[in-house]
Amino acid sequence: TTTTVGTTATAPKVTDSPKRKPHLEIQQKTPFRVLHRRATATRTKHILSLRTNRINDHWFRLHLSTTAGTYVKEFVHGDCGRTMPSISSLLGCKTDIVELDCEGVA
């Protein structure tokens, strides 16, 4: 999955990362956007690889490989703290997706 992410603050922690980062375990509560059709639960998911390409101080491209069922949008913005950690919590600023492209399903 490739996403273009915008931040509300300068994101100096984001640099180009040509090498894939090791896997990251996240906890995701059922997102608000699907709560009306899914049971409330906390699920463990894994970010298998994560690579960034910095565009400027407020924009970067994020390349992810995740386990099945990971809510990618919520991993980026945090869903009001319902996904931990999230890109937003790791950077310490508000983030949101402006473009999302699923490049394949294995």
C-alpha positions as CSV (number, residue, x, y, z in Angstrom):
1,T,0.0,0.0,0.0
2,T,1.3,3.4,-0.9
3,T,-0.1,6.5,0.8
4,T,0.6,10.2,0.5
5,V,0.4,11.7,4.0
6,G,0.1,15.3,5.1
7,T,1.0,16.6,8.5
8,T,-0.2,19.7,10.4
9,A,3.3,20.5,11.7
10,T,6.8,20.3,10.3
11,A,7.8,16.6,10.4
12,P,11.5,16.7,10.8
13,K,11.6,13.1,11.9
14,V,10.5,11.9,8.4
15,T,13.4,11.2,6.1
16,D,13.8,9.0,3.0
17,S,14.2,5.4,4.2
18,P,15.3,3.3,1.3
19,K,15.6,0.2,3.6
20,R,12.5,-1.4,5.0
21,K,12.0,-1.0,8.7
22,P,11.5,-4.1,10.9
23,H,8.0,-5.2,11.7
24,L,5.9,-3.2,14.2
25,E,3.0,-4.6,16.3
26,I,0.0,-2.3,16.7
27,Q,-3.2,-2.5,18.6
28,Q,-6.4,-1.5,16.7
29,K,-9.7,-1.0,18.3
30,T,-12.7,-1.3,15.9
31,P,-12.6,2.0,14.0
32,F,-15.3,4.6,14.4
33,R,-16.1,4.4,10.7
34,V,-17.0,0.7,10.9
35,L,-18.3,0.5,14.4
36,H,-21.9,0.3,13.3
37,R,-21.3,-3.0,11.5
38,R,-18.4,-4.6,13.4
39,A,-18.2,-5.8,17.0
40,T,-16.1,-3.6,19.4
41,A,-12.8,-5.4,19.9
42,T,-9.1,-4.7,20.1
43,R,-7.1,-6.5,17.5
44,T,-3.3,-7.0,17.2
45,K,-2.0,-6.3,13.7
46,H,1.5,-6.1,12.3
47,I,3.2,-3.6,10.0
48,L,5.5,-5.9,8.2
49,S,7.5,-3.2,6.4
50,L,7.5,0.6,6.3
51,R,9.4,2.9,4.0
52,T,9.1,6.6,3.6
53,N,9.9,9.2,0.9
54,R,10.0,12.7,2.1
55,I,8.4,15.2,-0.3
56,N,8.8,18.4,1.9
57,D,8.3,19.5,5.5
58,H,4.6,18.7,5.5
59,W,4.3,15.8,3.0
60,F,5.7,12.4,2.6
61,R,4.9,9.1,0.8
62,L,4.6,6.0,3.0
63,H,5.0,2.5,1.6
64,L,3.5,-0.2,3.8
65,S,3.1,-3.9,3.9
66,T,0.7,-5.1,6.6
67,T,-1.0,-8.2,7.9
68,A,-4.6,-8.9,6.7
69,G,-7.3,-6.8,8.2
70,T,-5.1,-3.8,9.2
71,Y,-7.0,-0.5,9.0
72,V,-4.4,1.5,7.1
73,K,-6.1,4.9,7.3
74,E,-6.5,4.5,11.1
75,F,-2.8,3.5,11.4
76,V,-1.9,6.8,9.8
77,H,-4.1,9.2,11.7
78,G,-4.7,7.2,14.9
79,D,-8.5,7.2,14.9
80,C,-8.6,9.4,18.1
81,G,-6.2,7.1,19.9
82,R,-8.0,3.9,18.9
83,T,-4.8,2.7,17.0
84,M,-1.6,2.6,18.9
85,P,1.0,3.3,17.9
86,S,0.1,5.3,14.8
87,I,2.1,7.4,12.4
88,S,0.5,10.4,14.1
89,S,1.6,9.3,17.6
90,L,5.1,8.3,16.3
91,L,5.6,11.8,14.7
92,G,3.9,13.7,17.5
93,C,1.6,15.7,15.2
94,K,-1.7,15.3,13.4
95,T,-1.5,13.4,10.1
96,D,-4.0,12.4,7.4
97,I,-4.0,10.6,4.2
98,V,-4.6,12.5,1.0
99,E,-4.0,9.6,-1.4
100,L,-4.2,5.8,-0.8
101,D,-3.2,3.2,-3.4
102,C,-3.3,-0.6,-2.7
103,E,-0.5,-2.0,-4.8
104,G,-1.3,-5.7,-4.3
105,V,-2.7,-8.4,-2.1
106,A,-0.8,-11.5,-1.3
